[in-house]
């Protein structure tokens, strides 16, 4: 599990883990189980749509700012992070873009914790639904095509960004993070 301490503000931390879901696991059941974890708001995303931990960090920071400024569109910090991570305006659009779909077995489980909350119960609870594999959160060649399609990133953009980052995958990741940040202006 990866932890990003938010450094004060409304949220204390972002916890994220990749999960290879058991064949019989259901994201809705996991979310109900995670509701009992004190001080943490959780969400399950499709790991194939996550362009690295930095993608989730950017979304969590944007969500934290939205909550601090009372401009949030959701009642849940993790759902707010999901909306930002998708770079969409609506919760329904966000879920259809990066949420877990039936048959999806590669999950990104995120938890937004209040200051002082403990992330370990999130990890214990989620691990009952599959095998933890944080490499699922990393940007990879296997994800690149789907991510560029989901985030409407064109080849010319990738080509230019690649010259700046030195890597095609880093370029795609940077462009996704840019989409996350710019989604604030489309709200």
N, C-alpha and C positions, 0 to 999 in steps of 0.2 A: 504494500500500500504506500502511496506517495502522499505526503502532507505538505501543504503550502500554508504557512502562517500568514495571516492577513495583516498583522501588525496594527491591532486596534480597530476602531470603527465598529460597525454593526456586526460583522462576522468575525469569528476568531480564527477559523481555518477552513481550508478546502481539503478534504480527504478524497482520494480517488484510487480505485483499484480495477484492474482488468480481471474479468471472470469468464472462464470457459464454463458455461452453464451446463448443468446436468441435463440429459435428454428430456427428463420430465419436469424440469424447473420452469416456473412461470414468473415473469417479471412482476406481475400484479401481486402475487403471493409474497414475493420478496419485499416489495414496497410496503405491504401491510405489516410484515414482520419488522421492517426497519422503522415503522412509525413508533414502535415501543422504545427505540433507542433515545434516551433522554438528551436533550440539548442539540440534536442533530436533525436536519432536514435532508432527506435523501431522494435520489432520483436514479433511474437506470436508463442508460443511453446505449445506442448501437456502437460498439467499439470500432466498427469499420468506418464510422463517420467522424472519428476523433483524430485530429491532426497533431497529436502529441500532447504531453502534459501542459505545455505552454498555452495550447488552445483552451484547455479547461481553466487554467489560471487566469487568463484574460477574461473569460466569461464570468468567473467568480468575482473578479475585481469590478467588472461592469455592474454585476448584480448587486454587489455591496454598495456601490455608489448610488444605484437606483433606490435601494432601500433607505440609505441615509438621506437622500433628497425627496423621499416619498413619491417617487415616480415609477415605482415597481408596478408591473402588470399582473403579477401573480400574488397569491397569498402564502406562497412557500418559497423560502430562499433558494432551495435546490431547483425548483421549477423556474425561478427567475434566471438562474445560471443556465438552465437548459435552453431557455428562450435566447439568451445572449449567445450561447455556444452554437446555436443553429443559424444565427444572424437573421432571424425572421422577426416579424412584428407580433404575431399571434401565437398563443400557446398551442393551438391545434396544428398550425403550420410547423411549429418547432418539433412537436411530437412526431408528425408524419415525416419530417426530414431526418432527425437524428435519434428519435426514440426507438425503443426495441420493438421489432415487428414479430408477429407469430413465426416461429421457426428459426428466429435469430438465436444463435448460441454463443456469440461473442459479445459480452456486455462490458460496459464501463459503468461502474457503480460509483456515484459521487455522493459525498455528504458535506453539507455546509454546517459547520459547528458554531455554536455560540461561544463567546470568549469563556474559557475555563472548562468547556466540555471535553470529553475524552473520545477519541476516534476508535479506540480498540474494540468497543462493542459493535461498531459498524462492520469492522473486518470479521469478527467472529460470526456475526449473524449472516453476512453475505456469503461467507465461506461454506455455509451449510447447503448452498444452492449450486455450488460448482467448485472448480479448481482455480485458485488465484493465479493469474498470469499477467503481471503488469506490463509485459512487452506488448500486450494488445493495445495499450494506450499510445505506443510509439507510432510515429509517421513511418509508413513503409511503402514500398513500390506496389504491393498488392492493393493498398488502399487508394493510391494516387488517382486513378481514373474515376472511381466513385466519388471521391471528395471533390475533385475539380468539377464534376457534374453537379453534385449537390449544392456547391457554393458558387456555381456559375462562373468559374475561373477559366478564362480563355487561354489558348496556347501562347498568344503574344504576351500576355501578362506574365505567364510563367517564364517565358524566354527572357524578358527584361529583368524580372526579379532574380532569375538564376545567375545573371551576370553580377548582381550585387551580393548574393549569398554564396555563390560558388557551388551550389548543389540544387538540383531540380526539386528534391524532396524538401529541402529547407526553404526554397522559394515558395512551394505550395503551402507549407506551414505558415510562412510569413503572410501570405495573401489571405489565408483563412483568418489569422489573428487580426489582420486589417479589416476584414469583413465584420468580425465580432465587434471591433471598436467603432466602426462606422455605423453599425446597426442602431446605435444610440440616436443618430440623426434621422432615422426613418421611423421613429416611434410616434 
